[in-house]
Amino acid sequence: MPAFSTIQALGQLMENGVLMCRGDGRPLHANEAALALVPRQYDVLQALLDLIPVDGLQAARNDGRWNGMITLDDGRILRLSAYFHADAGDAGYFLIMFHDVSDAHVRQQELQRRHAQLRQTLIRLAGTQEQLVQSEKMASIGQLAAGVAHEINNPIGYVHSNLGSLQEYLHSLFALIEMYERALRAADPKQMLPEIDEMRARYDIDFITGDLPQLMAESREGIERVTQIVRSLKDFSHTDRDDAWKRADLHHGLDSTINIIWNELKYKVALEKHYGKLPMIECMPSELNQVFMNILLNAGQSIQERGTIEVRTGTDVEADEVWVEIEDSGSGIPEDILQNIFDPFFTTKAVGSGTGLGLSISYGIIKKHQGRIDVTSVPGQGSCFRISLPIKQLPREDG
């Protein structure tokens, strides 16, 4: 067995707090991670021991182990694991481990809260549909809930999928933690290293640790995307929003939008991208992605069988602005209705195929960005939408 000083040194390297006590409850030793949980005072070891419920130690004495949760005065949440062992003729020893699960608990609560918000949003949208269809003037909004629900369901789908993956990952990680705890209780922990390595390989722990941040980022992106869709609808109702502006790469936004809607295009569209050199621009990236999505979907729907969509970008140095062009080889727009395509609820699609809000919302977003959106079209040959955006937003007169 290693010397006690070696065991102490190893304990100091642990991120989890560790406290060792005699069987009669007298504390013997705690590592720095454990000592950091309580204020430095005269009897800090006793203060640590006082954190543990009395029935927890009694349960560990009876069953050999006990697990529980406590909340500190500063709001931190700790998972406690107490272990007890006694050889014949002695009072035995307790080993208590303190694991701070505050961050994981907060993330779980946040995901549950946002999931509940999304469900409530869908319910409110359904209620909105029932009210709006009563008005002949607003009859075309009858498809609003279905259209928005379709756009919301995609990010909700991969958030739900990610939650399933996170559940599996947590199961694997908890199993590995249990294996580590078994090793700590073993007479010679090194003998369990092959078993630990085999479990790490079986559960692919290296992949999990690399994939977890990506899953969280994707879930947050999906939730934020749904939030922005709802905000865009509120913007249409002249609801002012104090959103955050940031410098962003339009090419990244175009590519991510194309990836999201590619399933709608890939069966009949040959996509060509001709990107110029663009500077980072000051904008609301998710709102511009909504504009790209609306125009790309319209372009795809204008193509009956097979056709092409070209996405071009460039910079107008003299005007200090960038531009994005989306051109399709679809059916085109008749001249007599070209001037109406940005009007709210205007649509040439069949009933049930569109709300007439997409281009109207897109126009509002580009205007909010102090930009322009222009369209040229030749019936039978296709249409070209050109979006011009300033590189830097100018001060607004309304403050």
N, C-alpha and C positions, 0 to 999 in steps of 0.2 A: 504494500500500500504506500502511496506517496505521503510525504510528511504533511502535517497539518498546515504548515506555512505555505506549502504548494497549493493545497486545497483553498486556502484563503486567497492566494494570488489569483487563482482561476476564478473564484467567486467575484473578485473585483472587476474582472473583464466582462462579466455578464451584464446585459442590459436590464434584465429583470432583477428586482430586489430579492434578496435571500436573507432569511433570519433563522438562526439555529437556537433552540431552547432545550433545556433539560426537561425530563418528563414531569417534574413538579412545577413547570411553568417559568423557571428562572431563565432569562435570556442569556445566551453565551456570546454570540457573534452575529454581526450583520454587515453586508457589503455596502459600498458607497451608494449604490442604486437604491437600496432600502432606506439608508439613513437620510437620503434626500427627500423622502416622502413625509417626514415630520420635522417640525422646527427643532433646531439645535438647542438642546436644553441639558440639564444636569443628568437626567436618566433617559437618554434618547432611546436606548434599547427597550426600556419598559414602555415608552410612548409608542414604539412600533408594535409591541405585543398587545397594547390596548386597542389597536385597530382591529384585532381579530375577534370576532364574536366568540363568547365563551362556549356556546354550544358547538361552534366549529371545531375547537380544540378537542372537546369531548367526543365529537363524532369521529375525528381523526384517531383518537385514542382507541375507540371501540372498533372502527372499521379499517384502520390503517391509513385512510386518506379522507380528505374532505375538500370540496370546492365550493366557492361562494363569490359573491360580488359585493363590494362596498363603494360608497361615494364619499370622497374626502370633503372637507369644508370648502376647499377651493374649487369644487366641482369635478375634479378628476375622478374617473371611474376605474377601479382596480379589480382584477380577477385574482382571487386568492386560491392557492392550493396548499393544503397542509398535509404533511405526512408524518406518521409516527412509527417508531420501531423500538422494541425493547428486547434485549437478550435476557435469558433466564438469570434472575438474581439482581437485575439492575432496574432503575426507574425509567430507562428509555430516553429517547430524544425526539424532539419535534423538528422538522424542516419545513419552513413556510416560505412560499414563493409569492412575490407580488408582481403582477403583470399589468401595466397601464394599457387599458383598452379604450381610452377616451376617444382617440381619433377614429378608430374603427366604429365605435358606437355612434359618434356624431355623423360619420358618413352613412351609416345604415339608416339613422333617423332621417337624414336629409333626403336620401333616396326614397324612403317611404313617404315622406311629406310631399315631395315633388310628384311622386306617382299618384298620390291622392288628389293633388291639385289638377293633374292632367285628367283624371277621371271626372272631377267636378267641371272642368272646362268642356269636356265632351258633353256632359249633361246639360250645361248651360247653352251650348251651341244647338243641341237638339231642341231645347225649349225655345230658342230664338227662331228656329225654323218654323215651329208651330204658330208663332205669333205673326211672323212676316207674311206667311202665305195668305193671311186674311186680307191683305191689302192688294188690290189689283195693280196699283202702281209699283209695289215691291214684289210682284209675283215671281219675277225671275230670280229673286234671292232664295226661292224655295229649294234650290240645289246647293245653297251655301253650306249647310251642315254636312251634307254628303261629300262635297268637294273638299272642304277643310279637313273633315275626318279622314279622307283618303291621304291627304298630305301629312296629317298628324300620325296616322297609323304606322307609316314607315319608320320614323325615329322611335316611336313607342315600341315597335317590333324589335329593333335591335337593342333598345334599353332592356326590354324584357328578356331577350336572349342573353345579354350580358349578365343580367342578374342570375340567370341559370348557371352560367359559367362561373360566376363569383361564388355561388353556393358550392359548386363542385370543388373549386380551388380551396375554399375554407375547409371543406371536409378533408382534403389532402393535407393542408397545412396543420390542422388540428391533430391529424393522425401522426404527422412527423413530430409535433410538439410532444405528444404522448410518448413517442419512441425516445425522444431526448430525456423526458422525465424518467422513463424506465432506466435509461443509461445512468442517470444521476444516482438512482437508487441502487444500481448494481455494485457488487463488490469491486469489480474492475471495469469501469466504463469503457476502456479501450477495446475490450473484447466485443462490444456491440457495434463498433465502427463499421464492420462489413455489413451488418444488418441495416444500419442507418444509411449507408451508401446505396444499398440495394433498394431501400424504400425511396430515397431521393430520386433514383433513376426510374423506378416504377411509376412514381407520381409525376415525374418530369418537373421537379421543383424549380430547376433553373428556368424552364420555359414559363412557369407560373409567375415567378418573380419579375420576369421581363414583360409578361402579358398583362399583369394586373394594372399598371399605370395606364396602358393603352385602353383597357376596358373602361376604366374610370373616366378617361378623357372622352372616349366615344359616347359614353352614357351622358356625360355633362353636355357634350355638343348636341346630342339628340334632344335633350330637355330644353336647351337654349333655343334650338331651332323651332320647336313647337311654340315656345314663348314668343319668339319673334313673329311667327305666323299670326298668332292671336293679336300681337301689338300692331301688326300691319292692318288688320281688320279694324282695330280701334282707331288707327290713324285715319282711315277712310271716313270715320265718323267725327273727324276733327278733334280727336282726343290728343292733347299735347303730351309728348313723352320726353323725358330728360335722359335719353340714352347716351351711352358713352361712345365717343368718336375715337378712332384709333387709326394708325397708319397700317395699311394692309397691301398685300400683293393680289392684284386682280386675277392674275393667271392661276393662282392657287384657288381662288373662289370659283373661277370658270371650271377648272378641272374637277373640283369636288362636286359642283353642281351637275356636271356631265356624268360623273360616276353615279350619282344618286338617281338620275332619270334615265340612265342608259338603257334600262330594260324597256322603256317606252319607245326607244328609237332604234335599237340595234337590229330589229327584224326587217327594217325597210330603209334605213338611212346609212349612207356612207359619210362619215364625219371627217372633215378636213380642218386642221388647226394651223393657222399661220400667225404665230405670235411675234410681235415686235418686242423691242426693249422698252419695258415700262418701269417708271420709278414707283416707289411705294406712294400711295395716295391716302389722304385723310378721308375716312369714310366710315360707314357702318357696314362691315363686310357681309353679315348675314342678310341684311336688307337687299344689298346689291345681288347676292346669290338668288334671292327670291325673284328679282327682275330677270336675271339670266334664265332661271327656270321657266318663268312664264313665256318668255320669247322662244326659248328652245322647244318647249312643248307645243306651242302654236305652230312653229316651223315644222315639227314632225307630223302634226295633225293635218297640215296643208298638203302633205305628200301622200298621194293615194296608194301607190304601189312601191316603186323604188325611186330614190332620189338622193340628193346630196345636201348637206348643211355645211357651210363654211363659217368658221369663227376666226375673225381677224382682229388684231389689236395694234395700236400704234400711239405715238406721242406727237402732239402739235406743240412744238417748242415755243413758237411765237405767242400762242394763246395760253401757254402754261397749263395745258390740259391733256388728258389722255382720251382715247376713244376705243370703243369696242363695236365691231360690226358682226351681225349674225344674219347670214344670207341663205335662203333656201331655194330649191328648185321646184317648189310646190305650185299650187293652183293660182297663187296671186290674189290680190284684193281689188275688186272693181273700183273704179275711180269715184263713183258716186257715193260710196260708203267709206272711202279712205279717211275722210275728215271726221268720221264718227267713232273710229275704233278705240279712242281713248276715253269715250264717254262711259260713265258707270252703267253697268248692266247691258251694254250693247254687245250683242253676239250674233254671229251668222250660223252658229252651230245648231244642231238639232236639239230639241227639248231633252234635257237630261245629260247633255254632253258638255255643258259649260255654264258658268254663272255670269259671264260678262264683267267680272271684276278684275281679272288678271292684269290686263293692260292698263286699266284705270289705276289700280294700286301701283303698278310699275311706274306710271307717269308721275304719281305723287311722290314716290321714293326718289326718283331722279331729280324732280323739282326740289325736294328737301335737300338734296346734295348739291344744289345750285348748278345742276347740269341740264342737258337737253337730250331729248330722244326724238329722232326723226325717222321717217319711213318712206321708202320708195317702193313701188310695186308695179309689175306688169302682169295683167291677167294671163294665165296660161304659162307664164315663165317663172314666176316666183316673187319673193319680197326680200327687202333688205332693211333691217333695223340698225340704226347707228346711235350709239349712246356716247355722249361727250361729258366728261367729268373733270372738274378742276383738280389739280394736284393737291392744292391746299385750300381749305375752306376759308372764305372771307368772313369777317365779323358780321353778324346778323343785326339788322336794325332793331329787331324786337328784343335784343339782348340775350 
